[in-house]
Amino acid sequence: MKRINIPEAVRAQSGRGQSALEYLVTYGWAFVAMVIISISLWYTGAFDPLSFAGGGST
């Protein structure tokens, strides 16, 4: 049975932890950007069905 030194085990876990953190940060920023864009489109009335139907006045 191979013995693993504690520092080697910690390095292996920190590498996986760093990858997970990079993943969360990258896609977290993308999610925040999508939310901001969606809110700004909603605020400007881009999702108003009356604007597409021509029933409302502009």
Residue frames as a rotation matrix with the C-alpha (Angstrom) as fourth column:
MET 1
0.581 0.814 0.000 0.00
0.814 -0.581 0.000 0.00
0.000 0.000 -1.000 0.00
LYS 2
-0.305 -0.698 0.648 1.42
0.697 -0.627 -0.347 3.36
0.649 0.346 0.678 -1.03
ARG 3
0.077 0.268 -0.960 1.56
0.875 -0.479 -0.064 6.07
-0.477 -0.836 -0.271 1.59
ILE 4
0.203 0.063 0.977 0.70
0.665 -0.742 -0.090 9.57
0.719 0.668 -0.193 0.46
ASN 5
-0.765 -0.490 -0.419 2.26
0.643 -0.543 -0.540 12.47
0.037 -0.682 0.730 2.23
ILE 6
0.075 0.826 -0.559 -0.17
0.754 -0.414 -0.510 15.02
-0.653 -0.383 -0.654 3.59
PRO 7
-0.281 -0.167 -0.945 1.19
-0.259 -0.935 0.242 17.86
-0.924 0.313 0.220 1.42
GLU 8
-0.997 -0.067 -0.029 0.61
-0.047 0.297 0.954 15.80
-0.056 0.953 -0.299 -1.77
ALA 9
-0.406 0.914 -0.002 -3.00
0.914 0.406 -0.002 15.14
-0.001 -0.003 -1.000 -0.80
VAL 10
0.102 0.414 -0.904 -3.55
0.441 -0.834 -0.332 18.81
-0.891 -0.365 -0.268 -0.02
ARG 11
-0.663 -0.408 -0.628 -2.05
-0.355 -0.567 0.743 19.84
-0.659 0.715 0.231 -3.38
ALA 12
-0.904 0.373 0.208 -4.34
0.400 0.568 0.720 17.43
0.150 0.734 -0.663 -5.23
GLN 13
-0.040 0.949 -0.313 -7.40
0.968 -0.041 -0.248 18.81
-0.248 -0.313 -0.917 -3.47
SER 14
-0.058 -0.002 -0.998 -6.38
0.131 -0.991 -0.006 22.44
-0.990 -0.131 0.058 -3.98
GLY 15
-0.944 -0.289 -0.156 -6.02
-0.126 -0.120 0.985 21.83
-0.303 0.950 0.077 -7.73
ARG 16
-0.563 0.815 0.133 -9.53
0.757 0.444 0.479 20.47
0.331 0.371 -0.868 -7.92
GLY 17
0.107 0.589 -0.801 -10.78
0.819 -0.510 -0.265 23.27
-0.564 -0.627 -0.537 -5.70
GLN 18
-0.519 -0.369 -0.772 -9.17
-0.084 -0.876 0.475 25.87
-0.851 0.311 0.423 -7.92
SER 19
-0.972 0.195 0.129 -10.78
0.171 0.219 0.961 24.34
0.159 0.956 -0.246 -11.01
ALA 20
-0.190 0.960 -0.204 -14.18
0.972 0.213 0.095 24.34
0.135 -0.180 -0.974 -9.32
LEU 21
0.028 0.158 -0.987 -13.76
0.513 -0.850 -0.122 27.94
-0.858 -0.503 -0.105 -8.21
GLU 22
-0.840 -0.366 -0.400 -12.73
-0.153 -0.547 0.823 29.06
-0.520 0.753 0.404 -11.71
TYR 23
-0.751 0.631 0.194 -15.79
0.556 0.446 0.701 27.28
0.356 0.635 -0.686 -13.14
LEU 24
0.071 0.834 -0.547 -18.14
0.979 -0.163 -0.121 28.94
-0.190 -0.527 -0.828 -10.66
VAL 25
-0.210 -0.211 -0.955 -16.64
0.217 -0.962 0.165 32.39
-0.953 -0.172 0.248 -11.17
THR 26
-0.977 -0.205 -0.056 -16.71
-0.017 -0.190 0.982 32.17
-0.212 0.960 0.182 -14.96
TYR 27
-0.559 0.824 0.093 -20.29
0.579 0.307 0.756 30.96
0.594 0.476 -0.648 -15.22
GLY 28
-0.059 0.498 -0.865 -21.35
0.900 -0.348 -0.261 33.16
-0.431 -0.795 -0.428 -12.31
TRP 29
-0.593 -0.222 -0.774 -20.33
-0.036 -0.953 0.300 36.27
-0.804 0.206 0.557 -14.23
ALA 30
-0.958 0.286 0.004 -22.12
0.035 0.106 0.994 34.97
0.283 0.952 -0.112 -17.33
PHE 31
-0.261 0.903 -0.341 -25.28
0.926 0.334 0.176 34.41
0.272 -0.270 -0.923 -15.27
VAL 32
-0.153 0.146 -0.977 -25.07
0.579 -0.788 -0.208 37.90
-0.801 -0.598 0.036 -13.76
ALA 33
-0.882 -0.215 -0.419 -24.65
-0.191 -0.651 0.735 39.41
-0.431 0.728 0.533 -17.23
MET 34
-0.759 0.650 0.039 -27.69
0.387 0.403 0.829 37.50
0.523 0.644 -0.558 -18.53
VAL 35
-0.063 0.745 -0.664 -29.80
0.985 -0.061 -0.162 38.67
-0.161 -0.664 -0.730 -15.59
ILE 36
-0.390 -0.146 -0.909 -28.77
0.216 -0.974 0.063 42.31
-0.895 -0.172 0.412 -16.13
ILE 37
-0.984 0.022 -0.176 -29.53
-0.176 -0.233 0.956 42.12
-0.020 0.972 0.234 -19.85
SER 38
-0.525 0.843 -0.122 -32.89
0.712 0.513 0.480 40.45
0.467 0.165 -0.869 -19.20
ILE 39
-0.043 0.495 -0.868 -33.89
0.843 -0.448 -0.297 43.07
-0.536 -0.745 -0.398 -16.63
SER 40
-0.630 -0.231 -0.741 -32.88
-0.080 -0.930 0.359 45.92
-0.772 0.286 0.568 -18.93
LEU 41
-0.939 0.344 -0.015 -34.90
0.044 0.162 0.986 44.41
0.342 0.925 -0.168 -21.81
TRP 42
-0.242 0.886 -0.396 -37.91
0.943 0.311 0.119 43.95
0.228 -0.345 -0.910 -19.54
TYR 43
-0.217 0.101 -0.971 -37.58
0.579 -0.788 -0.211 47.51
-0.786 -0.608 0.112 -18.25
THR 44
-0.824 -0.158 -0.545 -37.52
-0.286 -0.714 0.639 48.94
-0.490 0.682 0.543 -21.77
GLY 45
0.126 0.991 -0.040 -40.66
-0.627 0.049 -0.778 46.97
-0.769 0.123 0.628 -22.72
ALA 46
-0.567 -0.409 -0.715 -39.10
-0.822 0.339 0.458 44.47
0.055 0.847 -0.528 -25.08
PHE 47
-0.976 0.208 -0.063 -41.29
0.214 0.972 -0.098 41.69
0.041 -0.109 -0.993 -23.64
ASP 48
-0.462 0.855 -0.235 -44.57
-0.355 -0.421 -0.835 43.63
-0.813 -0.302 0.497 -23.92
PRO 49
-0.512 0.268 0.816 -46.92
0.672 0.717 0.186 41.63
-0.536 0.643 -0.547 -26.17
LEU 50
0.581 0.784 -0.217 -48.89
0.488 -0.549 -0.678 44.74
-0.651 0.288 -0.702 -27.11
SER 51
0.118 -0.605 -0.787 -45.85
-0.521 -0.713 0.469 46.23
-0.845 0.355 -0.399 -28.78
PHE 52
-0.871 -0.418 0.258 -45.74
-0.050 0.599 0.800 43.27
-0.489 0.684 -0.542 -31.18
ALA 53
-0.316 0.845 0.432 -49.49
0.838 0.462 -0.290 43.13
-0.445 0.271 -0.854 -31.80
GLY 54
-0.820 -0.048 0.571 -49.78
0.392 -0.774 0.498 46.77
0.418 0.632 0.653 -32.75
GLY 55
0.159 0.973 -0.169 -52.67
0.789 -0.022 0.614 47.29
0.594 -0.231 -0.771 -30.34
GLY 56
0.366 -0.055 -0.929 -50.93
0.798 -0.495 0.343 49.82
-0.479 -0.867 -0.137 -28.14
SER 57
0.936 -0.078 0.344 -49.93
0.129 -0.832 -0.539 53.37
0.328 0.549 -0.769 -28.83
THR 58
0.206 -0.953 -0.220 -46.26
0.933 0.259 -0.251 54.27
0.297 -0.154 0.943 -28.78
